[in-house]
């Protein structure tokens, strides 16, 4: 979990480019997390999406 949105976004972008999978930054309370698109179930707030193929 991250408390700084900038760090969460940079980690999501790097993970997306490294693994070549779509990643998302989600908000949980006042913290942020990075998940892959296949783990997304629709119950959380998506802040940013990163698709390495777009």
N, C-alpha and C positions, 0 to 999 in steps of 0.2 A: 504494500500500500504506500502511496505517495501523498504528501501533504502539499506539494508544489505542482501545479498543473503543467508548468513548463518542463519539468523533469519527466513527468508521466508521458507527455506528448513525445519528447525526444526518445524515450525508451520504447514507446509503441512504434514509432517510425523505424528505429533501428532494428527492432525485432521483426517487423514486417519485411524489411529489405533483406535481412539475413536468412530468415526461414522461408521467404517467398509465400507467405500466407497473409490473409487479411487480419488485421488487429484492430481493437477498439479501446479507447480510453473511456472508462465508466466512472460515474460519480456515486459514492456511497457515503452519505452524510457529508462531512467536510473533508473527506479523503478521496483519492483517485486510485484506480487500479487499471492494469492492462490485461486484456483477455484476447484470446483468438476468436474469430468469428464463429467457429464451430461450437464454442462454449456458450455463446450468447443464447439466452432463453427468453428474452423480451421483458424480464422483470426489473431491469435496472435502467438508469438514465445513461444514454450514450452521449458522450461529450464530443469525441472525434472518431472518425473511421479512417484507416489507412489501408489502401489496396495496392500492393506492389505491381499489379498488372494494369492499373488505370493510367 
